[in-house]
Amino acid sequence: MDKQNIYIVDSFTNTVPGRIIKWRASLKFWNRYDGDTYSHTSLSRDIKLGNMMSLARKEINNPLNCGFIKEDIRKDVFALNKEKSKIAVMELPVTVEQYDKVSNLMDYYWEHRDEYSYNFLGIVSMLVFAKGLAPKNKFFCSQWVTTVLQEAGINIFNNKHPQDVRPFDFYGALEDKIIYEGPVVEYPYYNDLEYPKVEDEKSKILIKNREYSLNKRGYDDYARTKNT
């Protein structure tokens, strides 16, 4: 059966809401893991992460004006704090049918974005009680990503309610699918110049190869190692 990949991206961008979520996670003294301080989740149809989608602030300086947005790891909030921004990129293999459903759902929500708003009540409930609320036509980032995946037949959390899924839950559930974790500016496709194209199968091997550890050394170190 033919396969495609979708990409779930957890991020921390050092914004005020991000720091609050990170602080809330730091209060948990049990079952801690590296990903539990990520404060945002995005969904991408390609590995370059230049056309991601999620719910977040629409204006950089106004965290209260939130809704559906298109995201690029090279722009906006990611660029504002790029030296401190960190991402974890999870590559999730899906069937062609599931990929098409995800893609169509992303297009649908974007075309109807004015009919939806940010689930502030749900995110506050999540921060206080570790359990979200789901008012009609309202989402926060990880709630929406989970909803899209479930509607496409991709069930990561065993029918867990989308409003109960936090950004770092993806990290915990898909840790074996992580192809990159580290500073956003060191992501192998960040500059999108000399790196292999997404169509090139070698690009996936290049990122996943733990021996050369791209997420720590970067592409130049990999190239030098390869040529020795």
C-alpha positions in Angstrom: 0.0 0.0 0.0 1.3 3.4 -0.9 2.4 5.7 1.9 2.7 9.4 2.5 4.0 11.4 5.5 2.4 14.1 7.5 4.4 16.1 10.1 3.4 17.1 13.6 5.5 19.8 15.0 5.8 20.6 18.7 7.4 24.0 19.4 8.5 26.4 22.2 8.9 30.0 21.0 9.6 31.7 24.3 6.5 33.8 24.2 4.6 34.7 27.3 1.9 32.0 26.8 4.7 29.6 26.0 6.5 30.4 29.1 3.3 30.0 31.2 2.7 26.5 29.7 6.4 25.6 30.3 6.1 26.8 33.9 2.9 24.8 34.4 4.7 21.7 33.1 7.7 22.3 35.5 5.3 21.9 38.4 4.8 18.3 37.5 7.3 16.3 39.5 6.3 12.8 38.2 6.7 11.2 34.8 8.8 14.1 33.4 10.4 13.8 30.0 12.2 16.1 27.6 9.1 17.0 25.5 6.8 18.1 28.3 7.7 21.8 28.1 6.6 22.2 24.5 3.7 24.7 24.3 2.4 24.6 20.8 1.5 22.0 18.1 1.3 22.5 14.3 0.4 20.3 11.4 2.3 20.2 8.1 1.8 18.3 4.8 5.5 18.6 3.9 8.9 18.3 5.5 10.0 21.8 4.9 7.5 23.3 7.4 6.8 26.4 5.3 3.1 26.0 5.2 2.0 24.6 8.5 -1.4 25.2 10.0 -2.6 25.6 13.6 -4.4 28.0 16.0 -2.4 30.7 17.6 -2.0 34.5 17.7 -2.8 36.3 14.4 -0.6 39.3 15.4 2.8 38.9 16.9 2.2 41.5 19.6 -1.3 40.5 20.5 -1.7 37.1 22.1 -5.4 37.6 22.6 -6.2 37.9 18.9 -6.1 34.2 18.1 -7.5 31.8 15.5 -6.5 29.7 12.5 -3.1 30.7 11.1 -0.6 29.5 8.5 2.8 29.1 9.9 6.4 29.0 8.6 9.3 28.2 10.9 11.3 31.0 9.3 8.7 33.8 10.0 6.5 35.5 12.5 6.7 34.2 16.1 9.4 31.7 15.2 11.6 34.5 13.7 10.9 36.8 16.7 12.5 34.4 19.1 14.5 32.3 16.6 17.6 31.9 18.8 15.4 30.5 21.6 12.8 28.7 19.6 12.9 24.9 19.7 11.0 22.4 17.7 10.4 18.6 17.6 9.4 17.3 14.2 7.5 14.0 14.1 7.2 12.3 10.8 4.0 10.2 10.7 3.5 7.6 7.9 -0.1 7.5 6.7 -2.0 5.9 3.8 -2.6 8.0 0.7 -6.3 8.1 1.6 -5.5 9.4 5.1 -3.1 12.0 3.7 -5.8 13.2 1.3 -8.3 13.4 4.2 -5.9 15.4 6.3 -5.1 17.7 3.4 -8.8 18.2 2.6 -9.7 18.9 6.2 -6.9 21.5 6.5 -8.2 23.2 3.4 -11.8 23.1 4.7 -10.9 24.6 8.1 -8.8 27.3 6.4 -11.6 28.2 4.0 -14.1 28.3 6.9 -11.7 29.9 9.5 -13.9 32.8 10.2 -16.5 30.4 11.6 -14.1 29.2 14.3 -12.3 30.9 17.2 -9.7 30.1 19.8 -10.7 27.9 22.7 -9.4 30.1 25.6 -11.7 28.4 28.1 -10.4 25.0 27.1 -6.7 26.1 27.4 -7.3 27.6 30.8 -9.1 24.5 32.0 -6.2 22.4 30.6 -3.6 24.6 32.5 -5.6 24.4 35.8 -7.1 20.9 35.8 -5.1 19.1 33.1 -8.4 18.5 31.3 -9.8 20.6 28.6 -13.3 21.9 27.6 -14.8 21.8 24.1 -17.1 24.7 23.3 -18.7 24.4 19.9 -16.5 25.7 17.0 -13.6 26.5 19.3 -10.2 24.9 19.3 -6.7 25.3 20.7 -3.7 24.0 18.8 -3.3 20.4 20.0 -7.1 20.0 20.2 -7.5 20.9 16.5 -4.5 18.7 15.3 -6.0 15.8 17.2 -9.4 16.5 15.7 -8.1 16.5 12.2 -6.2 13.3 12.7 -9.1 11.5 14.2 -11.5 12.7 11.5 -8.9 11.3 9.0 -8.9 7.9 10.7 -5.5 8.4 12.4 -6.0 7.6 16.1 -2.9 8.2 18.2 -4.4 8.5 21.6 -6.9 5.6 21.7 -10.1 7.8 21.4 -8.9 10.3 23.9 -11.0 13.5 23.6 -9.1 16.1 21.5 -9.6 18.8 24.1 -7.6 16.6 26.6 -4.6 16.4 24.4 -1.7 18.7 25.2 1.2 19.6 22.8 3.7 17.5 24.6 1.3 14.5 24.5 2.3 14.1 20.8 5.9 14.0 21.8 5.3 11.3 24.4 3.2 9.2 22.0 5.3 9.7 18.9 8.8 9.9 20.3 10.0 7.1 18.0 8.8 9.2 15.0 10.9 12.2 15.8 13.2 13.0 12.9 14.5 16.3 14.4 14.6 18.0 17.7 16.6 21.1 18.5 16.8 24.9 17.7 14.5 25.9 14.9 17.4 27.7 13.1 19.3 24.4 12.9 16.5 22.5 11.2 18.1 20.9 8.1 15.5 22.5 5.8 15.5 25.9 7.6 17.6 27.7 4.9 16.2 25.5 2.1 19.3 26.0 -0.1 21.8 23.2 -0.3 19.7 20.6 1.5 18.1 17.7 -0.4 14.7 18.2 -1.8 11.7 16.6 0.0 11.2 14.3 -3.0 14.6 12.8 -2.5 14.4 9.7 -0.4 18.0 10.3 0.8 16.8 13.4 2.6 14.8 11.4 5.1 17.8 9.1 5.7 20.0 12.1 6.1 17.8 13.6 8.9 17.0 10.3 10.6 20.6 9.0 10.7 21.4 9.1 14.4 25.0 8.2 13.8 25.6 11.7 12.2 23.1 13.3 14.6 22.1 16.2 12.3 20.0 17.7 15.1 23.2 18.4 17.0 25.9 18.9 14.4 24.1 20.4 11.5 24.4 19.6 7.8 28.0 20.9 7.4 29.3 18.5 10.0 27.4 15.7 8.3 28.9 16.5 5.0 32.4 16.6 6.4 31.9 13.3 8.1 30.5 11.7 5.0 33.5 12.8 2.9 36.2 11.5 5.2 
